[in-house]
Amino acid sequence: MTATSEAKNTALVLEALDTLFNRKDYERAAQFWSDSYVQHSRHVPAGRDGLFGLVRSLGDVRFEYDMVIAKDNFVWLHSRYMSSAAPAAIIAVDILRIEDGKLVEHWDVLQDEPTRSESAGGYPMFGSTFPGEE
């Protein structure tokens, strides 16, 4: 896979996640996800409909990322998901597999974002500041 393909996959993933989580444009978002999308997550129901339903149920959920790596047909993101429905933001490592220009498979590792007083190591999990210190 070329660097150009990896750059296209990165752009595809970032556009897809922004369209779904931040713009809530479900019709356009459906164009990014395969009909046979596979979701490997404890928290997200199966398939594209499961993911979209979860996003709808969270209402004001927002997505942002601070690091991304692409290799072959995979894209890894270090991301943050925020919603007023949750007591803390969720920090994630998302892994997405792309096939024929569509997101076909997703894995995640999730953890609540700690405040400074909750952090044993003393460093923020996302960006350069702790929540509430921006």
N, C-alpha and C positions, 0 to 999 in steps of 0.2 A: 504494500500500500504506500502511496506517495504522501509527501508532506501536504500536497494540495488536497488530497482526499481526506487526510486527517483534519486539515483546517476546515474543510466543508462539513465534516461530521461534527466538529466542535461548534461551528456556527449553527448547524441544524439543531443540536441539542439545546443550545442557549436560547435560540428563537422559540423552540417548542415549549420549554419550561416557562419562559417569560409570557408567552401567549396564553398558556393555561393558568398558571398561578397568579400572575400579576395583572394581565388584561382580562382574564375570565372570558375569553373569546372561544367558547367550546366548539363552535362550528369550524373555525380556522384551525384550532388545536387538533381536531380529529384528523386533519390532513397530515399531521406529523407522526401519529401513532398508527402502527399496523393494526388491522382488524384482529389479528391473532396475537396481540401483545401479551407477553408473559411477565407477571409481576412476582418477584421473589421478596416478599416483605411481610413481616409480622403485622404491620399496621395498615397495609393498603389492600383492599379487596382485589380479587383476581380480575385481570383483563383491563382493557381501556375503559370500559364502562365503570368498573370498580374504582379506578383512579379518578375519573371525572366526577363520579358521585361523591367521593371523599372530598375533593376540592370544593364542590358545591356545598357540602354540608359544613365546611369550615368557614364559608362566607368571606371573611377578610384575610384569608391566608395569603402570605406574600413569600416570594423566593428571591434569594440573592446568592451570589457565589463570590469566592475570592481566589480560588485556584482551579485550574482545569488542565488536564493532560489527555491527549488523544494518542492512541496506538492502534494501528490497523482499523478494525471496525468497532472499537470500544472507545468510550469517552468516560473519564473519571472526573467528578467535580467535588470540591469541598464546598458545601453549601449550607445555607441557613434558611429555615422555614419558620415564619412568625405568624401568629394568629392570636386574637384577643381571647379565643376559646381555650388557649393553653397557658398554663402558669409560667412557662419558660419557652424560649425559642428552642427549636430542635436543630442541632448541628448534625450534618450528614456527610457521609461519603457516598455519593451516588455513582453507580456504574451502569452505563447504558450501552447496549449493543445495537448497532445500526445495520440494516440490511435493505438494499434497494431504496435508499433514501428515506427510510422510515425507522422509527424507534420500535424495536421488536422484543427487547428484553431489558429488565431492570433489576438490580440488586441494590440494597442500601445497608449502611451501618449507621444507626441513629443514637444520639445521646442528648439529653437536656443540656442546654448551655448554662454553665454555672456563673454565678456572680463572683466577684473577687473574694468574698468571704467564704464561698463554697469551694473554691479552687485549691486543691491540695498542692498543686505545683506552682501556683502564683502567676500563671500566664493565661491570657485569654485563649479560648478555643477557636475564635473566629476573628480575623482582623487583628487590630492592635490595641483594642480596648475591651473592657468588660461591659456587659449590659448595664445601662443606666449611667455610664461614664462618658458617653459620646459627647 
